Amino acid sequence: MMNLKHMSEVSIQHRILAYIVLLAGHFFYAYNFVIIDYVRPFIVDSYDSITLAHTAQFYTWQSVGALLGAIVAAKIAGKRGLIFVALLNGAATLVNIALTDYMTWSIARLVIGFSLGAYATIAFTVMTGMFPSSIRGKMTAFLSSMFSVALIFMGGYAAYLSSIDAPWQGLMVAGGLPPIIIAGLMALFIPSEKRYIAFGAENIEKTETGEEKKGSWGEMFSVNYRRFTICCLLLAGLNFYGYQFFSGFVTTYLKEVRMFDAATVGLIFSIASFGNLVGGWVWGAISDKWGRKVNAFGFILAGVMSAAFFVAPSNVEIMGLNLLAILGLLYNFGLSSSLIWGGYFIELFPSHLRGYGAALFHGGRIIGMWAPMVLVFIQSQTSLETAMWGSPIVWFVAAFVWLSLPETVKHGVFAKNKSDQLATEK
């Protein structure tokens, strides 16, 4: 067997360059994941055979794909798998642009979802292995904050396309080619797990034959890890519900309930997304200094701000910014506390289960994939605004679930009892 070097022997310059490539890949993972939420009202306007309820089902199909991708990626987490799913992301998005009916859109979102769920699982596993735990919260949060960068870009680009009367399909064109180029950069710069031992994998368990112990989903649901696995799945599922009940339909809400034009919707959407970007830095630093569980209070803030968003007037401006944009910014700032999950879910489990821990985020789609259809059903019985009030309730419940999990940072504020210590050291 080839003698492996430790990841610390890879120069920091090389690892930072690899991290930048992962950031670029994560940008288009995020962009192609949320594009369906932004273009939802435009799809309905453009295609007679596609309804608002159908677009909610697109998210469900995408979520099914992401779930399957995460399950498969837990076993193939590594450089080659990362390159493959990045290529699939770009190619499937390019194909999706040409489709015009419900069935083909559903199949396309299923395939794209598979690539995205697999990408996130592998990317977080690769990234956490490149850096020590002392800075992992910040590195994970900043990687996850590419969602915010993607949303900011999407909002600004959508406003630009609207200003020149360009078709909305241009938003999807922007998500197609770059992932294919990024896959080539990954081949050049990502350190291979076949040559280097990742941070956190130094003491991986061995089998009786001396081979590295392999994890399984059965072990994830064994008595030692069952509670952690179920709580992570529930937490991720609630996150998807909270996201869909607010962010997933906020453009539709601003357009149909608040009666804003496309340019104003794009501006509010873009400004609000800055909260997630800034929050990624802040909550990442907080989690490294005071522990991962402190970030649960960000969900409480998100719940309060989403409630305030629904009762705030449409025509109030503060320092030239619409009040709804400011409330949205604070909402996203609180919500960004979850950007550390990619590393946190991995830290909850021993090294041979790293890929499975990373997969739990998209595994939560077992619960969360139904969120858009639940919201549309409630809307059909009441109104869109009434349905969206589910968001603050979900965030408060999710904060409670998060606080029930162990602390993985030994000096963290909530690392006070023996059970937490054992949880992080298994």
Long-range contacts (C-beta under 8 A, 24 or more apart in sequence): 2-194, 2-195, 4-194, 4-195, 4-196, 4-197, 5-195, 5-196, 5-197, 6-196, 6-197, 6-202, 7-129, 7-130, 7-191, 7-196, 7-197, 7-198, 7-199, 8-199, 9-196, 10-130, 10-191, 10-196, 14-189, 14-191, 15-130, 15-131, 15-191, 17-189, 18-130, 18-189, 18-190, 18-191, 19-127, 19-130, 19-131, 19-139, 19-143, 21-182, 21-185, 21-186, 21-189, 21-190, 22-123, 22-126, 22-127, 22-143, 22-190, 23-142, 23-143, 23-146, 24-178, 24-182, 24-185, 25-82, 25-86, 25-119, 25-123, 25-179, 25-182, 25-186, 26-119, 26-120, 26-123, 26-143, 26-144, 26-146, 27-146, 27-149, 27-150, 28-89, 28-90, 28-150, 28-175, 28-178, 28-179, 28-182, 29-89, 29-116, 29-119, 29-120, 29-123, 29-146, 30-146, 30-147, 30-149, 30-150, 30-151, 31-150, 31-153, 31-154, 31-174, 31-175, 32-89, 32-93, 32-112, 32-116, 32-175, 32-179, 33-62, 33-66, 33-116, 34-147, 34-150, 34-151, 34-154, 34-247, 35-154, 35-171, 35-172, 35-175, 36-62, 36-109, 37-247, 37-248, 37-249, 37-251, 38-154, 38-155, 38-158, 38-171, 38-251, 38-269, 39-168, 39-171, 39-172, 40-249, 40-251, 40-252, 41-251, 41-252, 41-255, 41-256, 42-168, 43-105, 46-168, 47-100, 47-101, 49-101, 49-102, 50-101, 50-102, 50-105, 52-252, 52-376, 53-373, 53-376, 54-102, 54-105, 55-372, 56-372, 56-373, 56-375, 56-376, 57-102, 57-106, 57-372, 57-373, 58-105, 58-106, 58-109, 59-109, 59-244, 59-248, 59-369, 59-371, 59-372, 60-369, 60-370, 60-372, 60-373, 61-106, 61-107, 61-109, 61-110, 61-113, 62-109, 62-110, 62-112, 62-113, 62-116, 63-113, 63-240, 63-365, 63-368, 63-369, 64-110, 64-113, 64-365, 64-369, 65-109, 65-110, 65-111, 65-112, 65-113, 65-114, 65-115, 65-116, 65-117, 66-113, 66-114, 66-116, 66-117, 66-120, 66-362, 66-365, 67-113, 67-117, 67-362, 67-363, 67-365, 67-366, 67-369, 68-113, 68-114, 68-117, 69-113, 69-114, 69-115, 69-116, 69-117, 69-118, 69-119, 69-121, 69-362, 70-117, 70-118, 70-120, 70-121, 70-358, 70-359, 70-360, 70-361, 70-362, 70-363, 70-365, 71-217, 71-359, 71-363, 72-114, 72-118, 73-117, 73-118, 73-119, 73-121, 73-122, 73-355, 73-358, 73-359, 74-121, 74-215, 74-217, 74-355, 74-356, 74-358, 74-359, 75-355, 76-118, 76-122, 77-121, 77-122, 77-125, 77-126, 77-354, 77-355, 77-358, 78-122, 78-126, 78-192, 78-193, 78-194, 79-126, 79-186, 79-187, 79-190, 79-191, 79-192, 79-193, 79-194, 81-118, 81-122, 82-119, 82-122, 82-123, 82-126, 82-186, 82-190, 83-183, 83-186, 83-187, 84-183, 85-114, 85-115, 85-116, 85-118, 85-119, 85-122, 86-115, 86-119, 86-179, 86-180, 86-182, 86-183, 86-186, 87-179, 87-180, 87-183, 88-114, 88-115, 89-115, 89-116, 89-119, 89-179, 90-175, 90-176, 90-177, 90-178, 90-179, 90-180, 90-182, 90-183, 91-176, 91-180, 93-172, 93-175, 93-176, 93-179, 94-176, 94-177, 96-172, 97-169, 97-172, 97-173, 97-176, 117-362, 117-365, 120-342, 120-358, 120-361, 120-362, 121-355, 121-358, 121-359, 121-361, 121-362, 122-355, 122-358, 123-342, 124-342, 124-343, 124-346, 124-358, 124-361, 125-346, 125-354, 125-355, 125-358, 126-190, 126-193, 127-342, 127-343, 128-198, 128-199, 128-200, 128-342, 128-343, 128-346, 128-347, 128-354, 128-358, 129-193, 129-198, 129-199, 129-200, 129-201, 129-354, 130-191, 130-198, 130-199, 131-199, 132-199, 133-199, 133-200, 133-347, 133-409, 134-288, 135-288, 136-288, 136-343, 136-347, 137-284, 137-285, 137-286, 137-287, 137-288, 137-292, 137-340, 137-343, 137-344, 137-409, 138-281, 138-284, 138-285, 138-288, 139-284, 139-343, 140-284, 140-339, 140-340, 140-341, 140-342, 140-343, 140-344, 141-280, 141-281, 141-283, 141-284, 141-287, 141-336, 141-339, 141-340, 142-280, 142-281, 142-284, 142-339, 143-339, 143-342, 144-280, 144-336, 144-338, 144-339, 144-340, 144-341, 144-342, 145-276, 145-277, 145-279, 145-280, 145-281, 145-336, 145-339, 147-276, 147-339, 148-273, 148-274, 148-275, 148-276, 148-277, 148-279, 148-280, 148-332, 148-336, 149-277, 151-269, 151-270, 151-273, 151-276, 152-270, 152-273, 152-274, 152-277, 154-269, 154-270, 155-266, 155-267, 155-269, 155-270, 155-271, 155-273, 156-266, 156-270, 158-262, 158-266, 158-269, 159-262, 159-263, 159-266, 159-267, 159-270, 162-262, 162-263, 162-266, 163-263, 198-354, 200-346, 200-347, 200-351, 200-354, 201-351, 201-354, 202-351, 203-351, 204-350, 204-351, 204-352, 205-350, 205-351, 205-352, 212-352, 213-352, 214-352, 215-352, 215-353, 215-354, 215-355, 215-356, 216-356, 217-356, 219-353, 219-356, 220-349, 220-353, 220-356, 224-426, 225-348, 225-349, 225-353, 225-426, 228-348, 228-349, 228-405, 228-406, 228-423, 229-360, 231-401, 231-404, 231-405, 232-345, 232-348, 232-357, 232-360, 232-361, 232-363, 232-364, 232-405, 233-360, 233-363, 233-364, 233-366, 233-367, 234-364, 234-367, 234-401, 235-341, 235-364, 235-398, 235-401, 235-402, 235-405, 236-341, 236-360, 236-361, 236-362, 236-363, 236-364, 236-365, 236-367, 236-368, 237-364, 237-365, 237-366, 237-367, 237-368, 238-364, 238-367, 238-368, 238-394, 238-397, 238-398, 238-401, 239-338, 239-364, 239-368, 239-398, 240-364, 240-365, 240-367, 240-368, 240-369, 240-371, 241-367, 241-368, 241-371, 241-374, 241-390, 241-394, 242-299, 242-302, 242-335, 242-391, 242-394, 242-395, 242-398, 243-335, 243-371, 244-368, 244-371, 244-372, 244-375, 245-371, 245-375, 245-387, 245-388, 245-390, 245-391, 245-394, 246-306, 246-309, 246-331, 246-388, 246-391, 248-371, 248-372, 248-375, 249-372, 249-375, 249-384, 249-387, 249-388, 250-328, 250-388, 252-384, 253-384, 253-385, 253-388, 254-324, 256-384, 257-384, 257-385, 258-314, 258-324, 259-314, 260-314, 264-322, 267-322, 267-325, 268-322, 268-324, 268-325, 268-328, 269-328, 271-321, 271-322, 271-325, 271-326, 271-328, 271-329, 272-324, 272-325, 272-327, 272-328, 272-329, 272-331, 272-332, 273-332, 274-329, 274-332, 275-328, 275-329, 275-330, 275-331, 275-332, 275-333, 275-334, 275-335, 275-336, 276-332, 276-333, 276-335, 276-336, 276-339, 277-336, 278-333, 278-336, 279-332, 279-333, 279-334, 279-335, 279-336, 279-337, 279-339, 280-336, 280-339, 282-333, 282-336, 283-336, 283-337, 283-339, 283-340, 284-339, 284-340, 287-340, 287-344, 287-409, 288-409, 290-409, 290-412, 290-413, 291-407, 291-408, 291-409, 291-411, 291-412, 291-413, 291-414, 291-415, 292-340, 292-344, 292-347, 292-407, 292-408, 292-409, 292-412, 293-402, 293-403, 293-405, 293-407, 293-412, 293-413, 293-414, 294-412, 294-413, 294-414, 295-337, 295-338, 295-340, 295-402, 296-337, 296-399, 296-402, 296-403, 297-337, 297-399, 298-333, 298-334, 298-335, 298-336, 298-337, 298-338, 299-334, 299-335, 299-337, 299-338, 299-395, 299-396, 299-398, 299-399, 299-402, 300-334, 300-395, 300-396, 300-399, 301-330, 301-331, 301-333, 301-334, 301-337, 302-331, 302-332, 302-334, 302-335, 302-337, 302-392, 302-395, 303-334, 303-391, 303-392, 303-393, 303-394, 303-395, 303-396, 303-399, 304-334, 304-392, 305-330, 305-331, 305-334, 306-331, 306-391, 306-392, 306-395, 307-389, 307-392, 310-385, 310-388, 310-389, 334-395, 335-395, 344-408, 347-408, 347-424, 348-405, 348-406, 348-408, 348-423, 348-424, 349-426, 350-426
